[in-house]
Amino acid sequence: MWSPVEGSRSLVVGAFAVAAIATLVTGCGGKGKSPSTPSAADSSAAAGKLPEATTFATLKNIPKDTAAIASADGTVVHPTAALPVSATPGGPPVATLPAKELGGPTWVPVVETKPGWQRVLLPSRPNGAAGWIASGNGKVETAHSPYDVKVDTSARRLTLLKSGKSLGTWTVAVGAPKTPTPAGRTFILASLAPAKPTYSPLILPVGAHSDSLDTFGGGPGTVAFHGWPQKSVFGQAVTHGCVRVPADALKQLSKVPLGTPVQISS
């Protein structure tokens, strides 16, 4: 059972979800770019329904996160049922935020608040998508994450903080020049442990996607943190967009609650 306050969790997902992560993440093994496929948002729009704000969707009419005016204080929220998402407080819904993502509970960070409303980061394209959900309606659980994850792609460095104090700094591998790790604010979206790990015992997808690959391996090009068996990659810009981390860093990241903000700078 995962405690959203302190991040001790055991996430069990179906075989399909675990296998699917290999196609979801950019730079997690494999080669090449897959042909574009219709997104969940395109399919929903064709059916006259609101798209679900998942890692598979590309949302339209949704504003992007502006960190200069919005602040995250560690508040994370979980919709207990699908919630309408609006571009403005009280505006018409443009999407829905589902209760589950990638086989586990949806937790997203709050970056701005107004009476009766919370602006949250979303896991969909475009990167930085952020929408408003109604608060105080009994359909949202609230918790606090004391963690901050920071990635400096220029320095190839990952720093993990808890309550403002550093828990460690590690040299990591980041996106290659043609497939860079996208900069901006995102969050820990899910935690998946492959039944038969090939390159990492744990994969931590985030709510961001490659800016240079529309799809990867049949999936939407979701970026993730994960380990790597060859230590020689650390300190290099060699991935398709993911951040490859040493074993100790992955162990520490496994304790970080879902929804925790991740700041990627270049």
C-alpha positions, 0 to 999 in steps of 0.5 A, spaced: 500 500 500 502 506 498 502 512 503 502 518 498 505 522 504 512 518 505 512 515 498 512 507 501 509 503 496 508 497 493 505 497 486 502 491 482 500 492 475 497 487 470 502 484 465 499 488 459 501 494 463 508 492 465 509 490 458 506 496 455 511 501 459 517 498 454 513 502 448 511 508 452 518 511 454 522 514 450 530 512 450 528 506 454 531 501 450 529 499 442 531 503 436 527 508 431 521 512 431 514 509 430 509 511 425 504 516 428 498 513 430 491 517 432 491 519 439 486 518 445 484 525 444 483 524 437 479 518 437 475 521 443 474 528 439 471 524 433 466 520 438 464 527 441 467 525 447 472 529 452 479 526 451 482 523 457 488 526 460 493 521 460 500 520 457 497 517 451 493 524 449 494 530 446 490 535 449 487 541 445 485 548 448 489 547 454 494 552 457 501 550 458 504 551 465 507 558 467 512 556 473 514 564 473 507 565 476 505 558 478 508 555 484 508 548 487 508 547 495 508 539 494 501 539 494 498 533 490 491 530 489 488 524 487 481 524 483 477 518 486 473 518 480 474 522 473 474 529 474 472 534 468 478 539 467 477 546 464 482 551 461 480 556 466 477 556 473 469 555 472 470 554 464 467 549 460 471 542 461 476 540 455 478 534 458 477 529 464 482 527 469 482 519 470 482 516 477 488 511 474 494 512 470 498 506 467 495 501 472 496 505 478 492 511 482 493 518 478 496 523 483 498 530 480 501 536 483 497 542 484 501 549 481 496 554 483 489 555 487 483 559 487 477 559 491 474 552 489 479 550 484 486 547 483 490 548 477 494 541 476 499 539 471 497 534 466 501 528 463 498 529 456 501 532 450 503 538 450 509 538 455 507 543 461 499 542 459 495 544 466 488 545 467 483 546 473 479 541 477 474 543 482 476 542 489 472 541 495 467 536 492 469 530 495 472 527 489 479 529 490 484 526 495 489 531 498 496 529 500 503 533 501 510 530 498 516 533 501 520 531 495 523 535 490 527 532 484 531 536 479 535 534 473 540 539 470 541 536 463 547 540 461 551 538 467 548 531 467 546 531 474 540 529 478 539 532 485 533 529 490 531 533 496 526 532 502 524 538 505 529 542 502 535 538 504 539 534 499 538 526 499 544 526 494 546 528 487 548 523 482 551 523 475 546 521 470 545 520 462 540 524 459 537 525 452 542 525 446 542 532 442 537 530 437 533 527 442 534 531 448 530 530 455 525 536 455 526 541 459 520 544 464 516 542 470 513 535 470 512 530 475 512 522 477 507 519 474 507 512 475 512 506 478 512 500 474 516 494 476 517 489 470 516 482 471 523 480 467 527 487 467 532 487 462 535 494 463 532 496 469 528 493 475 524 499 476 521 504 471 518 511 473 514 515 467 513 522 468 508 527 465 513 529 459 514 527 452 519 527 447 519 534 443 523 530 437 519 524 437 512 523 436 512 516 438 517 511 440 516 503 439 508 504 438 507 508 444 507 516 445 514 517 447 513 518 454 520 520 458 522 516 464 527 515 470 530 508 470 536 504 471 542 502 466 546 496 466 552 499 463 555 505 468 559 508 462 553 511 460 552 516 466 555 523 464 553 522 457 548 525 453 546 518 449 538 517 450 532 518 446 530 522 452 529 518 458 534 519 464 538 513 466 540 513 473 545 509 477 542 504 482 543 508 488 539 514 485 533 509 483 533 506 490 532 513 492 527 515 487 523 509 488 521 512 495 518 518 492 511 519 492 507 519 485 505 526 483 512 529 486 514 535 482 520 534 477 524 540 475 528 539 468 533 544 466 538 545 460 
